[in-house]
Amino acid sequence: LEDLQDAFHFSFNVHYLPGEHRTNDPQYAQQLQALEAKLQILDRQRREVLAQMQQLLGRSETLRDFLQQELGAWQERQQQACLGAPVDPRLHLLETWFTELGQGLFQLLQLLRALGDLRQKVTYERDPLKAETPLLERRLLELLTYLLQRAFVVEQQPSMPNPCKRPLVLRTASKFSARARLLVRLHDRNHRMEAKIHIDRSGPLGFRKFNILTSSSKTLLAGDSPQDGLVCDFQYLTLKEQKDSRSGKGSKGASEGPLVVTEELHLITFTLAYAYCGLKLELEVPGPCPCALSFLLPPVPAPSWSQCTSPPPAPVHVPVPPRPRSPHLLQQLQFFSAPPPAPWPRLAEVLSWQFESVAERGLSREHLLMLAEKLFGKA
């Protein structure tokens, strides 16, 4: 396309010399017809390139939807692993697919910008680049933004070390760790990608307020090999309760008084300042998106070690059938504070997972039948 445009531009500058004295020149008329033919070929080629890009974007959207389904399946496996299920939550395949799609989309973005440069050099009436390029770029940027937002995931949920290594159950003033990963392994090495961890970023949720101590900001680094990916390890973090500002001078703050052993739901989020090929975004996980809490269980700060026996009395969140997605984060948290009833087969499965995670074997059918009779009586 660029070669066609250069040839047309050269011929136009050489042969197109408007003026009344050349109107009746047969040779000049032939030159104009040749120019018109070259312009038609150029126009047809531009439309063909745009049609191919439209087709590629359509295929990319289909692949994006497929990857979203696969990501949802991984998030469900990760949730089950947090409940003790013997599943494999590794991300190698997903990371490869996300990276390949992201690389293809960024290449399309570079091509679109090259088309914009061509249009700056040569344009004409009903130029398809003038009308369609901005629409294609807007569609492509929306696709890239969606992909990158979904590609930023919590690979390792917040968890404390032994003897209470159970994800999503945290004890105040005790160290815990977490790991975030960007599945699209593309980044600008001249740009420092800073990742941050927050607790209750969206505002108070009706429970106590906490601060995250130690380093809550890390630089997302690429490993020594491409297989290592773009990961950010948050280690040796601690939660400290905020003092009540309304307490008088000299009085004890909220964190100095007696702590009641309670179960509270708090939302830990991760943000990342991303930049690549001129695209700058702030990525967030799980963030305020409607589906966030349907697959990432919020951590439960446990203020006493009495909640970390073996096995710890962690809240058993039983996966339930899909529910209508709420646009409000508070309503999503209420889903966990007052979950809908779960059928016995699902609850039995989770109880078996919990037992297996501690005793290295699950509950047999006879064990589950005995528990069912204890809970519901004999049929």
MODATA-V377906 format. One record per residue. N is the residue number from 1. NEAR is the number of other C-alpha atoms within 8 Angstrom. Layout:
BEGIN
n=N near=NEAR
n=N near=NEAR
END
This chain:
BEGIN
n=1 near=7
n=2 near=6
n=3 near=6
n=4 near=8
n=5 near=11
n=6 near=8
n=7 near=8
n=8 near=12
n=9 near=9
n=10 near=8
n=11 near=10
n=12 near=9
n=13 near=7
n=14 near=7
n=15 near=9
n=16 near=9
n=17 near=5
n=18 near=5
n=19 near=6
n=20 near=5
n=21 near=6
n=22 near=8
n=23 near=8
n=24 near=6
n=25 near=8
n=26 near=6
n=27 near=6
n=28 near=10
n=29 near=10
n=30 near=8
n=31 near=10
n=32 near=10
n=33 near=8
n=34 near=8
n=35 near=11
n=36 near=8
n=37 near=8
n=38 near=9
n=39 near=9
n=40 near=8
n=41 near=8
n=42 near=12
n=43 near=10
n=44 near=8
n=45 near=9
n=46 near=11
n=47 near=9
n=48 near=8
n=49 near=8
n=50 near=11
n=51 near=8
n=52 near=8
n=53 near=9
n=54 near=9
n=55 near=8
n=56 near=8
n=57 near=9
n=58 near=8
n=59 near=8
n=60 near=10
n=61 near=9
n=62 near=8
n=63 near=9
n=64 near=10
n=65 near=8
n=66 near=8
n=67 near=11
n=68 near=9
n=69 near=8
n=70 near=9
n=71 near=9
n=72 near=9
n=73 near=8
n=74 near=10
n=75 near=10
n=76 near=9
n=77 near=11
n=78 near=11
n=79 near=11
n=80 near=10
n=81 near=12
n=82 near=10
n=83 near=11
n=84 near=12
n=85 near=12
n=86 near=7
n=87 near=8
n=88 near=7
n=89 near=8
n=90 near=4
n=91 near=7
n=92 near=7
n=93 near=6
n=94 near=11
n=95 near=11
n=96 near=10
n=97 near=9
n=98 near=13
n=99 near=12
n=100 near=9
n=101 near=11
n=102 near=13
n=103 near=9
n=104 near=8
n=105 near=11
n=106 near=10
n=107 near=8
n=108 near=9
n=109 near=10
n=110 near=8
n=111 near=8
n=112 near=11
n=113 near=8
n=114 near=8
n=115 near=10
n=116 near=10
n=117 near=8
n=118 near=10
n=119 near=10
n=120 near=7
n=121 near=6
n=122 near=8
n=123 near=7
n=124 near=5
n=125 near=4
n=126 near=5
n=127 near=9
n=128 near=10
n=129 near=11
n=130 near=9
n=131 near=8
n=132 near=9
n=133 near=13
n=134 near=8
n=135 near=8
n=136 near=10
n=137 near=10
n=138 near=8
n=139 near=8
n=140 near=11
n=141 near=8
n=142 near=8
n=143 near=9
n=144 near=11
n=145 near=9
n=146 near=8
n=147 near=11
n=148 near=12
n=149 near=10
n=150 near=8
n=151 near=11
n=152 near=13
n=153 near=11
n=154 near=10
n=155 near=8
n=156 near=7
n=157 near=10
n=158 near=13
n=159 near=13
n=160 near=15
n=161 near=8
n=162 near=5
n=163 near=5
n=164 near=10
n=165 near=8
n=166 near=9
n=167 near=11
n=168 near=12
n=169 near=13
n=170 near=15
n=171 near=12
n=172 near=12
n=173 near=7
n=174 near=10
n=175 near=11
n=176 near=13
n=177 near=13
n=178 near=13
n=179 near=13
n=180 near=13
n=181 near=13
n=182 near=12
n=183 near=14
n=184 near=13
n=185 near=10
n=186 near=8
n=187 near=8
n=188 near=8
n=189 near=5
n=190 near=4
n=191 near=7
n=192 near=7
n=193 near=11
n=194 near=11
n=195 near=13
n=196 near=10
n=197 near=10
n=198 near=10
n=199 near=11
n=200 near=12
n=201 near=8
n=202 near=5
n=203 near=5
n=204 near=7
n=205 near=7
n=206 near=4
n=207 near=8
n=208 near=6
n=209 near=8
n=210 near=9
n=211 near=9
n=212 near=11
n=213 near=9
n=214 near=7
n=215 near=7
n=216 near=11
n=217 near=8
n=218 near=11
n=219 near=9
n=220 near=11
n=221 near=8
n=222 near=10
n=223 near=10
n=224 near=5
n=225 near=7
n=226 near=8
n=227 near=6
n=228 near=9
n=229 near=12
n=230 near=13
n=231 near=13
n=232 near=12
n=233 near=9
n=234 near=11
n=235 near=8
n=236 near=8
n=237 near=14
n=238 near=12
n=239 near=13
n=240 near=11
n=241 near=11
n=242 near=10
n=243 near=7
n=244 near=7
n=245 near=6
n=246 near=4
n=247 near=8
n=248 near=6
n=249 near=4
n=250 near=4
n=251 near=6
n=252 near=8
n=253 near=10
n=254 near=9
n=255 near=11
n=256 near=6
n=257 near=7
n=258 near=5
n=259 near=7
n=260 near=5
n=261 near=8
n=262 near=6
n=263 near=7
n=264 near=7
n=265 near=12
n=266 near=12
n=267 near=9
n=268 near=11
n=269 near=13
n=270 near=13
n=271 near=11
n=272 near=11
n=273 near=11
n=274 near=12
n=275 near=12
n=276 near=9
n=277 near=6
n=278 near=5
n=279 near=7
n=280 near=8
n=281 near=8
n=282 near=8
n=283 near=11
n=284 near=11
n=285 near=12
n=286 near=11
n=287 near=8
n=288 near=8
n=289 near=8
n=290 near=11
n=291 near=8
n=292 near=11
n=293 near=11
n=294 near=7
n=295 near=10
n=296 near=9
n=297 near=8
n=298 near=10
n=299 near=13
n=300 near=11
n=301 near=12
n=302 near=13
n=303 near=11
n=304 near=10
n=305 near=8
n=306 near=5
n=307 near=10
n=308 near=11
n=309 near=9
n=310 near=6
n=311 near=6
n=312 near=9
n=313 near=7
n=314 near=6
n=315 near=4
n=316 near=6
n=317 near=6
n=318 near=8
n=319 near=6
n=320 near=7
n=321 near=4
n=322 near=4
n=323 near=4
n=324 near=4
n=325 near=6
n=326 near=9
n=327 near=6
n=328 near=8
n=329 near=10
n=330 near=7
n=331 near=8
n=332 near=12
n=333 near=10
n=334 near=9
n=335 near=9
n=336 near=9
n=337 near=7
n=338 near=6
n=339 near=7
n=340 near=6
n=341 near=4
n=342 near=9
n=343 near=6
n=344 near=6
n=345 near=6
n=346 near=11
n=347 near=10
n=348 near=9
n=349 near=8
n=350 near=13
n=351 near=9
n=352 near=10
n=353 near=13
n=354 near=12
n=355 near=13
n=356 near=13
n=357 near=11
n=358 near=8
n=359 near=7
n=360 near=7
n=361 near=7
n=362 near=10
n=363 near=11
n=364 near=6
n=365 near=6
n=366 near=7
n=367 near=8
n=368 near=10
n=369 near=8
n=370 near=8
n=371 near=8
n=372 near=9
n=373 near=10
n=374 near=7
n=375 near=6
n=376 near=6
n=377 near=7
n=378 near=4
n=379 near=3
END
